[in-house]
Amino acid sequence: MIKSLYLRVVLTFLAVVVVSVSVAFPLATIFFRNLITNEFQDEMLTIGNQIIKLSEDMQVKQLDSFVTGSNRFNDNYIFTLFNENGEPMTAVSLNKNGVPRIEASEVAFVLKGSVYKSLDYGMIRDPLKDMKVGIPLKVGDKTFALFIHPYLSETTRRQVQTAVITVLVIVLIVGSLLILVASRYLVNPLKKLTLATQRLARGNFNVHVAVMQKDELGELAASFNHMAGELKQLEQMRQDFVSNVSHEIQTPLTSIRGFSKALRGSEIEESERERYLEIIERESERLSRLSDNLLKLASLESEHHPFHPSTFDLDEQLRRIVVFYEPLWSEKQLDMDLSLPRVKIAADSDQLNQVWMNLIGNAVKFTPVGGHIFVKLVPLRDRVQIWVQDNGIGIAEEDQSRIFERFFKVDQARQRDTGSGLGLAIVRKIIDLHQGTIEVRSEQGKGTQFLVTLPILTYTSKK
C-alpha cells in the first residue's frame, strides 16, 4: 500500500495521462482518418475528372499509355485503368507499396457508369492503403474504369509513424515532469499542516500555517489556524481555572491550618478560642460551597446532567427565595419590592431555584444598608421575563461582559466577601439549558439589573 500522498498523486496523474492518451489517440485517429479520407476522395475525384477531360481534349487513342504516363509524372496518386471487359490495362501488382486491391465487383460497378467511393462502403482501416475512387471514362462507344488511390512509400509511412510516436513520448515525458512539479506544489501545504498538527499534539499552541492559496487547501489551513487559536484559548482557560481553583482552595486551607495551630496553645483565652473556631467553621463551609459549586458546574456542562422538568408556579418559587433571605435583607433594612403575578412554567424547579438563589442573594449582598431591591415577573405570550434589580454598588462597564466567566470577581479587593466567582457562571449555564437568555445592565454606584427570559410551556431540553 502506498502511504505517501505525493507518490499517490503523481501515480494517479500519470495513470490519468496514460489512459487519456490511450483513449484519445484512437478516437482522434478515427476522426482525422475520416476527415482526411473525405478530403482525399474529393481531391481524387477532381483529379480523375481532370484526366478524363484532358484525355477527351487531347483525343487520346492509347488510354493505357496515357494513364501509365500520368503515373510516371505523379508521386502522390496511382492511376489504374480497366477496359470494358474488366481487364486491367495498367499494372496493379503494387500492393506491398501501398496500392489497394481492386475487386472485380468494384470494376464492374464503375463500368456501369457509376462513380465508386471506398468510404461509402464501410470504415476504412488505413486511408493510405484502402482508400480509392473509381470513375467511368467513355471513349467513343467504349466505357473504361479509371481507379485512383493515394500513394505513400513504406519508408515515408514508417517515418510518419515514428514521428507520431516520438511526439507522444515527448508529451508523456514533459507531462510527467510537470505533474511532478505540480504535485509537490499541491502536497506542500499538506506537509505544513502535518508538521503543525504534530506540534499542536505536543502541546505547542503557538502554531500558524501560512498558505497563500485561496482554494480548499487555503480554507483547510484557515480552519486549522482558527482551531489552534481556539485550543490556545481553551488551554489558557484551563490554566486559569486550575490556578483559580488552587487559590480558592489554598486560601481557606491556610486559614484553617493557621488557626488550628493557634488553638494548640494553652494561653489562648476562651473568647479567642471561640473566634478561632468560628473562623475555621466559616472557612470549612466556604470550602464546602466551593466544592459543591465546582461539582454542580461540571455536572451542568456534561451531556448527562439530570434534568427533571415539571410545571410549577414561578411566582411562588420566587417568593420562597425572598423569604429565605429575609433575615439578611431585614438586617440591612432593605426595601424589598415584589411584583409577582401568577405564572406557571415548565422547567426544572431545582435548577431554577439555584438561579434565583444566586441572583437575589447577590442583590442582597451588594446592596448597602437602606437600599432597594425590586423583583418583578412579566408574563408574555410564549415566554416570561424575570427582573432582579437593586441600587447597590453596580458593575463597571468593562467588567459586565466577563461576570459570567468562572472565577471572575468584580471586586478583587474583597475576594473573601464576594464568593468563589462561580455563581453567575452556574446561572448562565442553567439558563442556557432552559433555552433562555440572561442580560445585565449596570452602572457603578447606581445599581444592577438582571433580566432573565424563559419559555413558559414550550420547553424542550437541550442535549
C-alpha positions as CSV (number, residue, x, y, z in Angstrom):
1,M,0.0,0.0,0.0
2,I,1.4,3.4,-1.0
3,K,1.5,5.6,2.1
4,S,2.9,8.8,0.5
5,L,0.3,11.2,-0.7
6,Y,2.8,12.8,-3.0
7,L,3.5,9.5,-4.7
8,R,-0.2,8.7,-4.9
9,V,-0.9,12.0,-6.6
10,V,1.9,11.5,-9.1
11,L,0.9,8.0,-9.9
12,T,-2.7,9.0,-10.2
13,F,-1.9,11.8,-12.6
14,L,0.3,9.6,-14.6
15,A,-2.4,7.0,-14.9
16,V,-4.8,9.6,-16.0
17,V,-2.4,10.9,-18.6
18,V,-1.7,7.4,-20.0
19,V,-5.4,6.4,-20.1
20,S,-6.3,9.8,-21.7
21,V,-3.7,9.3,-24.4
22,S,-4.7,5.7,-24.9
23,V,-8.3,6.7,-25.4
24,A,-7.9,10.0,-27.1
25,F,-5.3,8.8,-29.7
26,P,-7.6,6.1,-31.3
27,L,-10.6,8.5,-31.3
28,A,-8.5,11.3,-32.8
29,T,-7.1,8.9,-35.3
30,I,-10.6,7.8,-36.4
31,F,-11.8,11.4,-36.6
32,F,-8.9,12.6,-38.6
33,R,-8.8,9.5,-40.7
34,N,-12.4,10.1,-41.8
35,L,-11.7,13.8,-42.3
36,I,-8.6,13.0,-44.4
37,T,-10.4,10.3,-46.3
38,N,-13.2,12.7,-47.4
39,E,-10.7,15.3,-48.4
40,F,-8.6,12.8,-50.3
41,Q,-11.5,11.3,-52.1
42,D,-12.8,14.7,-53.2
43,E,-9.4,15.6,-54.4
44,M,-9.0,12.3,-56.2
45,L,-12.4,12.7,-57.9
46,T,-11.3,16.2,-59.1
47,I,-8.0,14.8,-60.4
48,G,-9.8,11.9,-62.1
49,N,-12.3,14.3,-63.8
50,Q,-9.4,16.4,-64.9
51,I,-7.6,13.4,-66.5
52,I,-10.9,12.4,-68.3
53,K,-11.3,15.9,-69.6
54,L,-7.7,16.1,-70.6
55,S,-8.0,12.8,-72.5
56,E,-11.1,14.0,-74.2
57,D,-9.5,17.3,-75.2
58,M,-6.3,15.5,-76.5
59,Q,-8.4,12.8,-78.2
60,V,-6.1,10.2,-76.7
61,K,-6.2,6.9,-78.6
62,Q,-4.0,4.9,-76.4
63,L,-5.5,5.3,-73.0
64,D,-3.3,2.8,-71.3
65,S,-0.2,4.7,-72.4
66,F,-1.7,7.9,-71.3
67,V,-2.5,6.6,-67.8
68,T,0.9,4.9,-67.5
69,G,2.5,8.3,-68.3
70,S,0.4,10.0,-65.7
71,N,1.7,7.6,-63.1
72,R,5.3,8.5,-64.1
73,F,4.8,12.2,-63.5
74,N,2.7,11.9,-60.3
75,D,4.2,10.9,-57.0
76,N,1.0,11.3,-54.9
77,Y,-1.5,9.1,-56.7
78,I,-1.6,5.9,-58.7
79,F,-3.9,5.5,-61.7
80,T,-5.2,2.1,-62.8
81,L,-7.2,1.6,-66.0
82,F,-9.6,-1.2,-66.8
83,N,-11.2,-1.9,-70.2
84,E,-14.8,-2.6,-70.9
85,N,-14.3,-6.3,-70.1
86,G,-12.9,-5.5,-66.6
87,E,-9.4,-6.4,-67.6
88,P,-6.5,-4.2,-66.3
89,M,-4.8,-2.2,-68.9
90,T,-2.1,-1.0,-66.4
91,A,-0.1,-2.7,-63.7
92,V,-1.9,-3.3,-60.4
93,S,0.6,-5.5,-58.6
94,L,1.7,-2.7,-56.2
95,N,0.0,-3.9,-53.0
96,K,3.2,-4.1,-51.0
97,N,3.9,-0.4,-51.9
98,G,0.5,0.8,-50.8
99,V,-1.7,0.1,-53.8
100,P,-5.2,-1.1,-52.8
101,R,-6.6,-4.3,-54.1
102,I,-9.3,-3.6,-56.7
103,E,-12.0,-6.1,-56.7
104,A,-13.8,-7.2,-59.9
105,S,-17.1,-6.2,-58.4
106,E,-15.8,-2.7,-58.0
107,V,-14.6,-2.5,-61.6
108,A,-18.0,-3.8,-62.8
109,F,-19.7,-1.1,-60.7
110,V,-17.7,1.6,-62.4
111,L,-18.2,0.2,-65.9
112,K,-21.9,0.5,-65.4
113,G,-21.4,4.3,-65.3
114,S,-21.3,4.9,-61.6
115,V,-18.7,6.6,-59.5
116,Y,-17.1,4.4,-56.8
117,K,-16.0,5.7,-53.4
118,S,-14.5,3.4,-50.9
119,L,-15.7,5.5,-48.0
120,D,-19.3,4.7,-49.0
121,Y,-18.8,1.0,-48.2
122,G,-17.7,1.0,-44.6
123,M,-14.9,2.2,-42.4
124,I,-11.5,2.5,-44.0
125,R,-8.9,1.0,-41.7
126,D,-5.9,2.6,-43.5
127,P,-6.6,5.6,-45.7
128,L,-3.3,5.3,-47.5
129,K,-3.9,1.6,-48.4
130,D,-7.7,1.1,-48.7
131,M,-8.9,4.4,-50.0
132,K,-9.7,4.6,-53.7
133,V,-12.2,6.1,-56.1
134,G,-13.4,4.8,-59.5
135,I,-14.6,6.9,-62.4
136,P,-16.2,5.8,-65.6
137,L,-14.3,7.0,-68.7
138,K,-16.0,6.9,-72.1
139,V,-14.1,6.9,-75.4
140,G,-16.5,6.6,-78.3
141,D,-18.8,3.7,-77.6
142,K,-16.5,2.1,-75.1
143,T,-16.5,2.6,-71.4
144,F,-13.4,2.3,-69.3
145,A,-12.9,2.3,-65.5
146,L,-10.3,4.6,-64.1
147,F,-9.3,4.0,-60.4
148,I,-7.3,6.5,-58.4
149,H,-5.7,5.9,-55.0
150,P,-3.1,7.8,-52.9
151,Y,0.4,6.5,-52.9
152,L,2.9,6.7,-50.0
153,S,6.0,4.6,-49.8
154,E,6.7,2.3,-46.9
155,T,9.7,4.4,-45.8
156,T,7.6,7.5,-45.7
157,R,4.9,5.6,-43.8
158,R,7.4,4.5,-41.2
159,Q,8.7,8.0,-40.9
160,V,5.2,9.3,-40.2
161,Q,4.6,6.6,-37.6
162,T,7.9,7.2,-35.9
163,A,7.2,11.0,-35.8
164,V,3.8,10.4,-34.2
165,I,5.2,8.0,-31.6
166,T,8.1,10.4,-30.8
167,V,5.6,13.2,-30.3
168,L,3.6,11.1,-27.9
169,V,6.6,10.0,-25.9
170,I,7.8,13.7,-25.6
171,V,4.3,14.7,-24.5
172,L,4.3,11.9,-21.8
173,I,7.8,12.9,-20.6
174,V,7.1,16.6,-20.4
175,G,3.6,16.0,-18.8
176,S,5.2,13.7,-16.2
177,L,7.8,16.3,-15.3
178,L,5.1,18.9,-15.0
179,I,3.0,16.6,-12.9
180,L,5.9,16.0,-10.5
181,V,6.3,19.8,-10.0
182,A,2.5,20.4,-9.7
183,S,2.1,17.5,-7.2
184,R,4.8,18.9,-5.0
185,Y,3.1,22.3,-5.1
186,L,-0.2,20.7,-4.1
187,V,1.2,18.4,-1.4
188,N,3.5,21.0,0.2
189,P,0.6,22.8,2.1
190,L,-0.5,19.4,3.5
191,K,3.1,18.8,4.7
192,K,3.0,22.1,6.5
193,L,-0.4,21.2,8.1
194,T,1.1,17.8,9.2
195,L,4.1,19.4,10.9
196,A,1.8,22.0,12.5
197,T,-0.5,19.3,13.7
198,Q,2.4,17.3,15.3
199,R,3.5,20.5,17.1
200,L,-0.1,21.1,18.3
201,A,-0.3,17.5,19.5
202,R,2.8,18.1,21.6
203,G,1.1,21.0,23.4
204,N,2.6,23.9,21.3
205,F,-0.5,26.0,20.6
206,N,1.5,28.9,19.1
207,V,1.3,27.4,15.6
208,H,0.3,29.1,12.4
209,V,0.2,27.7,8.9
210,A,0.8,30.3,6.2
211,V,-0.9,29.1,3.0
212,M,-1.5,31.8,0.3
213,Q,-3.8,29.6,-1.8
214,K,-7.5,30.6,-1.9
215,D,-8.8,27.2,-2.6
216,E,-9.9,24.2,-0.4
217,L,-6.3,23.9,1.0
218,G,-6.4,27.5,1.9
219,E,-9.7,27.0,3.7
220,L,-8.3,24.0,5.5
221,A,-5.3,26.0,6.6
222,A,-7.5,28.8,7.8
223,S,-9.7,26.4,9.7
224,F,-6.6,24.8,11.3
225,N,-5.3,28.2,12.4
226,H,-8.7,29.0,13.9
227,M,-8.7,25.7,15.7
228,A,-5.2,26.3,17.0
229,G,-6.3,29.7,18.3
230,E,-9.4,28.2,20.0
231,L,-7.3,25.4,21.6
232,K,-4.8,28.0,22.8
233,Q,-7.6,30.0,24.4
234,L,-9.1,26.8,25.9
235,E,-5.6,25.9,27.3
236,Q,-5.3,29.4,28.8
237,M,-8.8,29.0,30.3
238,R,-7.8,25.6,31.7
239,Q,-4.6,27.0,33.3
240,D,-6.6,30.0,34.7
241,F,-9.2,27.5,36.0
242,V,-6.6,25.4,37.8
243,S,-4.9,28.5,39.2
244,N,-8.2,29.9,40.4
245,V,-9.3,26.6,42.0
246,S,-5.9,26.3,43.7
247,H,-6.1,29.8,45.0
248,E,-9.7,29.4,46.2
249,I,-8.8,26.2,48.0
250,Q,-5.5,27.3,49.3
251,T,-6.8,30.5,51.0
252,P,-9.3,28.8,53.4
253,L,-6.9,25.9,54.0
254,T,-4.2,28.3,55.1
255,S,-6.7,30.0,57.5
256,I,-7.8,26.6,58.8
257,R,-4.2,25.4,59.3
258,G,-3.1,28.6,60.9
259,F,-5.9,28.9,63.4
260,S,-5.7,25.1,64.1
261,K,-2.1,25.6,65.2
262,A,-3.1,28.6,67.3
263,L,-5.7,26.5,69.1
264,R,-3.0,24.2,70.4
265,G,-1.7,27.0,72.7
266,S,-2.9,26.8,76.3
267,E,-2.6,30.5,76.8
268,I,-5.5,31.4,74.5
269,E,-8.5,32.9,76.2
270,E,-11.9,31.3,75.8
271,S,-13.2,34.3,73.7
272,E,-10.3,34.0,71.3
273,R,-10.7,30.2,71.1
274,E,-14.4,30.7,70.1
275,R,-13.4,33.3,67.5
276,Y,-10.8,30.9,66.0
277,L,-13.3,28.1,65.9
278,E,-15.8,30.3,64.1
279,I,-13.2,31.2,61.5
280,I,-12.3,27.6,61.0
281,E,-16.0,26.7,60.7
282,R,-16.6,29.6,58.2
283,E,-13.6,28.6,56.1
284,S,-14.7,25.0,56.1
285,E,-18.2,26.0,54.9
286,R,-16.5,28.1,52.2
287,L,-14.6,25.1,51.0
288,S,-17.8,23.0,51.0
289,R,-19.6,25.6,48.9
290,L,-16.7,25.8,46.5
291,S,-16.7,22.0,46.2
292,D,-20.5,22.0,45.6
293,N,-20.3,24.7,43.0
294,L,-17.5,23.0,41.1
295,L,-19.3,19.7,41.1
296,K,-22.6,21.5,40.0
297,L,-20.9,23.4,37.2
298,A,-19.1,20.2,36.0
299,S,-22.4,18.4,36.0
300,L,-24.2,21.2,34.1
301,E,-21.5,21.2,31.5
302,S,-21.7,17.4,31.0
303,E,-24.0,15.8,28.4
304,H,-25.6,13.6,31.1
305,H,-26.7,16.2,33.6
306,P,-30.1,15.1,35.1
307,F,-33.0,17.2,34.0
308,H,-36.4,16.8,35.6
309,P,-38.9,19.3,34.1
310,S,-42.2,19.9,35.8
311,T,-45.0,22.5,35.7
312,F,-44.9,24.8,38.8
313,D,-45.8,28.3,39.9
314,L,-42.8,30.5,39.2
315,D,-44.2,33.4,41.3
316,E,-44.4,31.1,44.4
317,Q,-40.8,29.9,43.9
318,L,-39.6,33.5,43.8
319,R,-41.5,34.4,47.0
320,R,-39.9,31.4,48.8
321,I,-36.4,32.7,47.8
322,V,-37.2,36.2,49.1
323,V,-38.5,34.7,52.4
324,F,-35.3,32.6,52.7
325,Y,-33.2,35.7,52.5
326,E,-35.4,37.8,54.8
327,P,-33.1,37.7,57.8
328,L,-30.3,39.2,55.7
329,W,-32.3,41.9,54.0
330,S,-34.2,42.7,57.1
331,E,-30.9,43.1,59.0
332,K,-29.7,45.6,56.3
333,Q,-33.1,47.4,56.4
334,L,-33.5,46.8,52.6
335,D,-36.8,47.7,50.9
336,M,-37.9,44.6,49.1
337,D,-40.4,45.3,46.4
338,L,-42.2,42.4,44.6
339,S,-44.4,42.3,41.5
340,L,-45.2,38.7,41.0
341,P,-48.4,37.8,39.1
342,R,-49.2,34.2,38.9
343,V,-47.2,32.4,36.2
344,K,-46.9,28.7,35.5
345,I,-43.8,27.4,33.8
346,A,-42.5,24.1,32.6
347,A,-38.9,23.7,33.7
348,D,-36.5,22.1,36.2
349,S,-37.6,23.5,39.5
350,D,-34.4,22.7,41.4
351,Q,-32.2,24.3,38.7
352,L,-34.2,27.5,38.5
353,N,-34.3,27.6,42.3
354,Q,-30.4,27.8,42.2
355,V,-30.7,30.7,39.6
356,W,-32.9,32.8,41.9
357,M,-30.8,32.0,45.0
358,N,-27.7,33.3,43.2
359,L,-29.3,36.4,41.7
360,I,-31.4,37.6,44.7
361,G,-28.5,36.6,47.1
362,N,-26.1,38.8,45.1
363,A,-28.6,41.7,45.2
364,V,-28.9,41.4,48.9
365,K,-25.1,41.1,49.4
366,F,-24.1,44.1,47.3
367,T,-26.9,46.5,48.2
368,P,-25.9,48.9,51.0
369,V,-28.0,49.4,54.2
370,G,-31.3,51.1,53.5
371,G,-31.2,50.2,49.8
372,H,-33.9,48.9,47.5
373,I,-34.4,45.6,45.6
374,F,-37.1,45.0,43.0
375,V,-38.1,41.5,41.8
376,K,-40.7,41.5,39.0
377,L,-42.4,38.9,36.8
378,V,-43.6,40.0,33.3
379,P,-45.6,37.2,31.6
380,L,-45.7,37.5,27.8
381,R,-47.4,35.3,25.2
382,D,-44.9,32.5,25.0
383,R,-42.3,33.5,27.5
384,V,-41.8,35.1,30.8
385,Q,-39.4,37.8,31.9
386,I,-37.9,37.9,35.4
387,W,-36.3,41.2,36.6
388,V,-34.0,41.4,39.6
389,Q,-32.9,44.9,40.2
390,D,-31.0,46.7,43.0
391,N,-29.5,50.1,43.7
392,G,-26.2,48.6,45.1
393,I,-22.6,49.2,44.2
394,G,-23.1,48.3,40.5
395,I,-20.7,46.8,38.0
396,A,-18.1,48.7,35.8
397,E,-18.9,48.6,32.1
398,E,-15.7,46.9,31.2
399,D,-16.5,44.0,33.6
400,Q,-20.1,43.4,32.5
401,S,-19.0,41.2,29.7
402,R,-17.0,38.9,32.0
403,I,-19.2,38.5,35.0
404,F,-20.5,35.1,33.7
405,E,-16.9,33.7,33.5
406,R,-15.9,31.1,36.0
407,F,-13.9,32.6,39.0
408,F,-14.3,36.2,37.7
409,K,-14.8,38.7,40.5
410,V,-15.7,42.3,40.1
411,D,-14.4,43.4,43.5
412,Q,-11.0,41.9,43.6
413,A,-10.1,44.0,46.7
414,R,-12.7,42.0,48.7
415,Q,-12.4,38.5,47.3
416,R,-13.2,36.8,50.6
417,D,-16.6,38.5,50.7
418,T,-17.6,38.2,47.1
419,G,-17.7,34.3,46.9
420,S,-15.9,32.0,44.6
421,G,-16.9,33.6,41.3
422,L,-18.8,30.6,40.2
423,G,-22.4,31.7,41.0
424,L,-23.1,33.6,37.8
425,A,-21.4,31.0,35.7
426,I,-23.8,28.4,37.1
427,V,-26.7,30.8,36.4
428,R,-25.7,31.3,32.8
429,K,-25.4,27.5,32.3
430,I,-28.8,26.8,33.8
431,I,-30.5,29.5,31.7
432,D,-28.8,28.1,28.5
433,L,-30.0,24.6,29.3
434,H,-33.6,26.1,29.6
435,Q,-33.1,27.7,26.2
436,G,-33.4,31.1,27.8
437,T,-31.4,34.3,27.9
438,I,-29.9,36.5,30.6
439,E,-28.9,40.1,30.3
440,V,-27.2,42.6,32.7
441,R,-27.5,46.3,32.8
442,S,-25.5,48.2,35.5
443,E,-23.8,51.4,36.4
444,Q,-21.3,51.8,39.1
445,G,-22.7,53.4,42.2
446,K,-26.3,53.2,40.9
447,G,-27.1,49.5,40.9
448,T,-27.5,46.4,38.7
449,Q,-30.4,44.9,36.8
450,F,-30.6,41.3,35.6
451,L,-33.2,40.3,33.0
452,V,-33.9,36.6,32.6
453,T,-36.2,35.4,29.7
454,L,-37.5,31.9,29.7
455,P,-40.1,30.0,27.6
456,I,-43.3,29.2,29.5
457,L,-44.8,25.9,28.4
458,T,-43.0,25.1,25.2
459,Y,-39.7,23.9,26.7
460,T,-37.6,21.1,25.2
461,S,-34.4,20.2,27.0
462,K,-31.1,20.8,25.2
463,K,-28.9,17.8,24.7
